[in-house]
Amino acid sequence: MSVVGAGIGLVKGFFSGLFGVGGSFIAIPLMTRFGQVTQHQAHGTSLLAVLASGLVGSITLYTYGNGAETVDFPSAVVIGGSAAVTAPFGVVIAQRMSSVLLKRMFGYFILGVSPSLNVLSYYLGKHDGEVQKLSESMINNRSNIPLLALLGITTGMASGLLGIGGGMILLPCIALIGGYQQIAIGTSLVSMMFPAMTGTIVHHRARNIVWKMVPALLTGSAIGGYIGGKTVVHMDDVSQRALYFAIVILVGVRFLRAGRVNAVSK
């Protein structure tokens, strides 16, 4: 269990730091396949690991990516604070769903949000070649505050329901508002730790966290988050988006197929 958990955590953490997401989109299928845990347990345990990979990825990107110029902390607090409120409600809803339904929802969600990076790519195309630095916080524009709060509310619900950090929602939305992908990655990593905290507490009470896997998973996530966070500052946006899109499509299709097979077998 420890070796498997460390391996899953390493992969999860790497993609978390690389893409600015929680990494649950890759950790959950790995845990259900190799970790011998239920779908609900995978969601709960993965959400806990978001804390480690998100924290280390944020610190690494902050350290190697021009410091505060790559993370919009005030906006992250608005988004994360709103998400922290709704994440527990998502967990409660997930508890009332079957594993088959959760798998299908996870697959549809993955495939539904993946095209968002195409929109992001088009919008950010005009910034290619520019140095990505934060000039001012998004909340300096008062009209952005309700949008960021609504983004947090939506992300928190999805985080609790699907066991994700919410980066898949946060990354394209923050990038569209703020204008740069690396800033979006740093801000997303900080934001998603808030719902991960509150969602994890509720998952623990529901006994959805496989604690014997946690130490190895967190260790692997921390190491992977460091590697991913250090890699992203040296990776061009086109390659980053292409890799993300390919992995997301593969995982989404797998979960939809698994959900159908399980439904037929029952």
N, C-alpha and C positions, 0 to 999 in steps of 0.2 A: 504493500500500500504506500509506503514512504517513497519508494523509487518511482512508482507510477505518479504519485502526487507531485513530486518534485519535477518530473518531466512535463506534466500537464501545466504546472505553474510556470515553468520556464518558457514554454511556448506562449501561454496566455500573457505573461508579463511582457514578452518581446513585442507582441502585436499591440499590446496596450500602449507601450511607449512609442511605437512606430507610427500608429494610426491615430492616437489620441482618444481611443475608446477603452472601455473596461476590459476587453479581451474575452468577455463571456461568450461571444459568438463562436469562439473556437474552443473555449474551456468546457462548456456544457456538453457538446457532443463527445468530446474526449472523455469526460468523466462518466457519462452514461455507457460508453462503449468499453473503456478500459478500467475505469474505477469501480465498476460494479455498484453503482448507486442508482437510486430511483430518479425520475425526472424532477420531482419536487426537491429532493436532496441536492441534486446538481445545481438547481437554481439558487438555493440558499447558500450552499458552500461556495459557489462561484462569486456570489455577491460579496461575501466576506473577503475573498481574495482581491476584489476590486480595490479595497482599501490599500493593500500593500503595493500593487502594481501602479495604482494611481498616484500614491504618495511618492514612491521612488521615481516614477516617470516624470512627475512634476518637478521634483528637486533636480533631477538630472537635466531636464530641458531648461530649467531656470539657470543652472550652473553653466551649461555649455552653449546656451542659445541666447547670449546677450542679456542675461538676468531678467529684470522686470519688464524688459521690452518685448518679451515673448509670452507674457501672462498678464491678462487683464483681471487683477485680483478683485476690485470692487464689483465688476460685473459677475465674476464667479460666485461671489457671496450672494448676490441677488438670485441668480439661477439656482445655486446649490441650496440656499435656504428655502426657496419655494419647493424644490424637489424633495427636500427632507420631510416636508409636511405630508406629501401625497404618497410617498413610497410605501409606508405601512399599509395604506388602503389597497395598493396593488398586491401586496403579499396576502392579505385577507381574501381577495378575490381568487388568487391563484390556488389557495388552499381548497376552494370549493370546486375546482376543476379536475378532470381526470388527466392522467399522464398523456393520453392520446391527444386530447384537446390542447394541452400545453405544447406538445410537440408541433402540432399543426400551427398554432398561433405563433410559435417561435419561427417556424419556417416562413410563414406568410410575412411576418414582420421583417425578417432578414431580407427577403426578396423585395419587399415593398420599399425599404429605405435605401437599398443599394443604388437605384438610379439617381439618388440625390447628389451623388458625387459627380455625375455628368453635368448637372446644373452648376455645381460648384466649380467644375473645371472650366465651363464656358464663362462664368462670371469672373473668375480670377485670371482668365487668360491675359487680360490687359495688364496684369501686374507681373507677368513673367520677367525675370531678370532684375526686379527691384529688390532692394534689401528690405526684409520684412521686420519692421520695428513698430512697436506700439507708440503712436503719437499722443493719444489721449484715450481715456476709458470710454467705453460705449455708453455708460450711464451719464456722461457729461451732456449727452443729448437726452433731455428729459423724456422725449417721446419713446425712447428705447426701453425705458424701465418697465412699462406694462408688458411689452413684448418679451423681455427677458424673464419676467415673472411667470408669464403664461408658458414660456418655453420650459421653465423649471417645473411647473405643475405637471405638464405633459410628460416630461422626462422622468419625474419621480414616480408617476403611476406605472409607466412602462418598466422602470427599473425594478420596482417591487413585484410586478406581475411576471416578468420574464427573467428575472435574475441577472439583468444586465446593468452596466454602469450608466448607460444612456448616451455614451459618446456617439453612437450612430445617428442619434437625433441632434445632439448638441453640435457636433463638428460642422455639418453643412450650414446649420442655422447661424451659428456664431460667425462663421466665415463670411456668410452673405451680409451680415450686419456690420462686421468689423473690417472685412475686406482682404484678410490675409490668412493663409492656411496654417502656417506655423503658430501664429498667435491664437488661432482657433484651437489648435491641438493643445497648447499649454493651458488655455482657459478651460477647455473641456475636461482635461485631466483633473484640474482642481475642483471644478463644479461637481463632477460625478462622485466625489468622495462623500459629499453630504447625504445624498439618498442612500448610498451604500451603508452608511452608519446606521440610519434609522431602520432601513429595510432588514439589515442583518439582525438587529435586536428582535424584530418580530419573527423572523425566520427561526431564530434560536428558540423562542418560546414555542414555536410550532414543531420543534425537533427536526428541522430540515437541514441542519448543519452536521456534516460528518466530521466530527472533531478530530478523529484519529488521522484524517488526511490533511488537516489544516496546517500543522507545522511545516511539513514538506511542501505543501502547495504555496504557502506564503513565502517560504524561502526561495522557491523557484520563481515565484512571481516577482519578488524583489530583484533578483538577479536579472531576470528577463526584462523587467522594466528599465533597469539601468542600461542594458545593452540596446534596447529599442529606443530609449530616449536619446542615447548618444549617437545612434545610427541616423535618426530622422534629420538631424541638422546637417548631414552630409548627403542626403538623398534628394534628388530632384522631384518636384511635385508630380510630374507625368508618370514616372515609374511607381511612385507611392500610390497614386490613385488606381493605376492599372492592377497592381498587386492586390490592393484592398478589394477592388471590384471582383476579381477572379475568385478570391477566397470566399467572399460573402455569397456569391452565386452558388458555389460548390456546397457550402454548408446549408444554405437555404433549401436547395433541391433535395439534399440528403434528408433533412428533417421532414419535409413534406412526404417523401417516399416512405420514411420510417413510420410516420403517423398513419398513412394509409394501410401499410402492412399490418400494423398492430391492431387497427380497427377491424380489418378483415379477419384476423386470427381470433378475435374475440366474438 
